[in-house]
Amino acid sequence: MTKSIRLDRFLANNVPDFSRALAQRAIRKGWVDVNGQPCRDPKQHVGPDDEVHLDDAPVAAVGQRYLMLNKPLGYVCTRRDRHHPSVYDLVPEAWREHLHIAGRLDVDTTGLVLLTTDGDWSHRITSPNHEKAKRYRVTLAEPLSEADAETLRNGVNLNNENAPTRPAELTQIDPTHCELAIREGKYHQVKRMFAAVGNKVVELHRHAIGPLHLNEELAEGTFRALSDEELALTVSQ
C-alpha cells in the first residue's frame, strides 16, 4: 500500500474472502482497530504507516495484483472442488488466499479469467452497470439459422427469468460456429441463450472482457500480470 485508502476497502483487499460488505460489518461492530484504537467508520482512510488489526490479528497490505489467466478445460473457478482442479492451483500458493476471480467461467468453458486483489476494480469489470462486453467463441451442436441469430441479437427469454436478455452482438462464422458478445452475466447465460432457441453449446471459449483480450501466446494454464496500459483501459472504457 503506497497511498491511503478507505478502511473497508483495505480490509476487503487484504483479508481472504472478505467483501466490502463484510468489512463494513466488522468495522461497525468494533472488531477493527487502527493504531490501537477501535474504529467504527468504514470511510476512514489508512495509509502505509497505519497498523490495522481485525479481531486482534494484524492485517498487512499484500499489494494489488491484476492477473490474466488462460483457463484450461476441466478447471473450476472456485477455491475447492471435490472432482476438479481449481484455477487457483495455477497461481503461486502464497498469492491464492488474497486473489479473487473477476468473472467466473464454467468447468467446461475455456479462456480468459481475471484474478485480482482489488475489489473495486473487480466490480467495475463484472457489474452489468458498467457494460463491459464479454466475448465468446461458440461451437454449436446444430446449425444456427439466421432467424435464431436475430432472436439472440435482440434479446431472448430464458427459463426462470422475468426479463429477456439484453441485446447481444452475434457474428456467424459458419453454420455451427459464431462469436457472441454479451454485457450481463446471468447464470450459464450463453448456454441458456442458445438452449432458448433450441440449440446446444458444445464448446465455449471466452477471449475478451471489455478492452482486455486474451493473448494468443499465453499458453493454457498460464497467467501474466496486466500491464499499466491495460489497467488504464479498464478505467477509461
C-alpha positions in Angstrom: 0.0 0.0 0.0 1.6 3.2 -1.2 -1.2 5.6 -0.5 -4.2 5.9 1.9 -7.4 4.1 1.1 -10.7 3.6 2.8 -10.6 1.1 5.7 -13.3 -1.1 4.3 -11.5 -1.3 1.0 -8.2 -2.1 2.8 -9.8 -5.0 4.6 -11.6 -6.3 1.5 -8.3 -6.3 -0.4 -6.2 -7.9 2.2 -8.4 -10.3 4.2 -9.1 -13.6 2.4 -12.7 -14.0 1.2 -13.6 -10.6 2.7 -16.0 -8.5 0.7 -16.6 -4.8 1.2 -19.9 -5.6 2.9 -18.3 -8.0 5.4 -15.6 -5.4 6.0 -18.1 -2.7 6.8 -20.0 -5.0 9.1 -16.8 -5.9 11.0 -15.9 -2.3 11.3 -19.3 -1.2 12.6 -19.3 -4.0 15.2 -16.0 -2.7 16.6 -13.9 -5.7 15.5 -11.3 -3.5 13.8 -8.5 -1.4 15.5 -6.4 1.3 13.7 -3.2 2.2 15.6 -4.5 0.5 18.7 -7.9 2.4 18.8 -11.2 0.9 17.8 -12.6 2.3 14.5 -16.2 2.1 13.5 -16.0 4.3 10.4 -15.6 2.3 7.1 -14.8 5.6 5.3 -11.7 6.3 7.5 -8.6 6.2 5.4 -5.5 4.2 6.4 -2.0 4.6 5.0 1.2 2.7 4.8 2.3 3.7 8.3 -1.0 2.7 10.0 -1.4 -0.5 11.9 -4.7 -2.3 11.3 -5.9 -5.3 13.4 -9.0 -7.5 12.8 -10.0 -9.5 15.9 -6.6 -8.6 17.4 -4.8 -10.2 14.3 -2.7 -7.8 12.2 -3.8 -7.1 8.7 -0.9 -6.5 6.3 -1.2 -5.0 2.8 -0.4 -7.5 0.2 -0.3 -5.1 -2.7 -2.7 -5.1 -5.6 -2.4 -7.8 -8.2 -4.2 -7.9 -11.6 -3.7 -11.2 -13.5 -4.8 -12.6 -16.8 -5.1 -16.4 -16.9 -5.9 -18.7 -19.8 -8.2 -21.3 -18.2 -8.0 -24.8 -19.4 -10.9 -27.2 -19.9 -11.9 -29.1 -16.7 -10.8 -26.4 -14.2 -13.3 -24.7 -11.9 -13.3 -21.1 -10.8 -14.0 -21.9 -7.1 -11.3 -22.4 -4.5 -12.1 -26.1 -3.8 -13.9 -28.8 -5.7 -14.2 -32.5 -4.9 -14.0 -33.5 -8.5 -12.0 -30.9 -10.5 -8.8 -28.9 -10.1 -9.1 -25.2 -9.5 -7.7 -22.2 -11.4 -6.3 -21.1 -8.0 -3.9 -24.1 -8.3 -2.4 -22.4 -11.3 -1.1 -19.3 -9.4 1.6 -19.2 -6.7 0.4 -20.6 -3.4 1.4 -17.5 -1.5 -0.9 -15.4 -3.6 -4.0 -17.6 -3.6 -5.8 -16.5 -0.4 -5.7 -12.9 -1.4 -6.9 -13.3 -5.0 -10.5 -13.5 -6.2 -11.9 -14.0 -9.7 -13.5 -11.2 -11.7 -15.9 -13.1 -13.9 -16.0 -16.9 -13.4 -16.2 -19.5 -16.1 -17.9 -22.9 -16.0 -15.8 -26.0 -15.7 -16.3 -26.8 -19.4 -15.6 -23.3 -20.7 -12.1 -22.2 -21.6 -10.3 -18.9 -22.0 -9.9 -15.5 -20.3 -10.1 -15.4 -16.5 -9.1 -12.3 -14.5 -7.9 -12.6 -10.9 -7.3 -9.6 -8.7 -6.9 -8.4 -5.1 -8.8 -5.2 -5.9 -12.5 -5.4 -5.1 -13.4 -2.1 -6.6 -11.7 -3.0 -9.9 -13.4 -6.4 -9.9 -16.8 -4.8 -9.5 -16.1 -2.3 -12.3 -15.1 -5.2 -14.6 -18.0 -7.6 -13.8 -21.0 -5.3 -13.0 -23.6 -5.2 -15.7 -24.0 -1.5 -14.9 -20.5 -0.9 -16.4 -21.4 -2.8 -19.6 -18.1 -4.4 -20.2 -18.7 -6.8 -23.1 -17.7 -10.4 -22.6 -16.8 -12.0 -25.9 -17.0 -15.7 -26.6 -16.3 -18.1 -29.5 -19.1 -20.6 -29.6 -19.4 -24.1 -31.2 -22.9 -25.4 -31.6 -24.4 -28.9 -31.9 -26.7 -27.8 -34.7 -26.6 -25.1 -37.5 -27.8 -21.7 -36.3 -30.5 -20.2 -38.5 -30.4 -16.5 -39.3 -33.8 -16.2 -37.6 -32.5 -17.7 -34.4 -29.4 -15.5 -34.7 -31.5 -12.4 -34.9 -33.6 -13.5 -31.9 -30.4 -13.8 -29.9 -29.2 -10.4 -31.1 -32.5 -8.7 -30.0 -32.8 -10.5 -26.6 -34.2 -13.9 -25.7 -36.4 -15.1 -22.8 -34.6 -17.6 -20.5 -36.2 -20.1 -18.3 -36.9 -18.8 -14.8 -36.1 -15.2 -15.8 -38.6 -12.3 -15.7 -37.0 -10.2 -18.4 -35.3 -11.1 -21.7 -31.6 -10.9 -22.1 -30.1 -7.6 -23.2 -29.3 -7.2 -26.9 -26.2 -9.1 -27.9 -23.7 -8.9 -30.7 -23.6 -12.1 -32.7 -21.4 -12.8 -35.8 -21.8 -16.1 -37.6 -18.5 -17.7 -38.8 -20.1 -20.8 -40.3 -23.4 -22.7 -39.5 -22.2 -24.1 -36.2 -19.6 -21.5 -35.2 -20.2 -17.9 -34.1 -18.8 -15.1 -31.9 -21.1 -13.7 -29.2 -20.7 -10.6 -27.0 -22.9 -10.0 -24.0 -23.0 -7.2 -21.4 -24.5 -9.0 -18.5 -23.7 -12.2 -16.5 -26.7 -14.3 -15.8 -26.1 -17.9 -14.6 -24.9 -20.1 -17.5 -26.2 -17.3 -19.8 -24.5 -18.2 -23.1 -25.6 -21.9 -22.9 -29.1 -20.9 -21.8 -29.4 -18.4 -24.6 -28.7 -21.0 -27.3 -30.9 -23.5 -25.5 -33.7 -21.0 -25.7 -33.6 -21.2 -29.5 -33.4 -25.0 -29.5 -29.6 -25.4 -29.9 -26.8 -26.6 -27.7 -23.3 -25.2 -26.9 -20.7 -27.9 -27.3 -17.6 -25.7 -26.9 -17.3 -22.3 -25.3 -14.2 -20.1 -25.2 -14.0 -16.5 -23.7 -11.4 -14.4 -25.5 -12.1 -10.9 -24.2 -13.7 -8.9 -21.4 -14.2 -5.2 -22.2 -10.9 -3.9 -23.6 -8.8 -6.9 -22.3 -8.1 -9.6 -24.8 -6.5 -13.0 -24.1 -3.1 -13.2 -25.6 -2.8 -15.9 -28.2 0.8 -16.6 -26.9 -0.4 -17.2 -23.3 -0.5 -21.0 -23.0 -3.4 -22.8 -21.4 -2.9 -22.9 -17.6 -0.5 -20.0 -17.5 -1.0 -16.4 -16.4 0.6 -13.0 -16.6 0.2 -9.6 -14.9 -1.8 -7.0 -16.7 0.2 -4.1 -18.0 -0.3 -0.5 -16.8 -1.7 0.3 -20.2 -4.3 -2.5 -19.9 -5.3 -1.3 -16.4 -5.7 2.2 -17.7 -8.0 0.9 -20.5 -10.3 -0.8 -18.0 -10.8 2.6 -16.3 -11.3 4.7 -19.4 -13.6 2.3 -21.3 
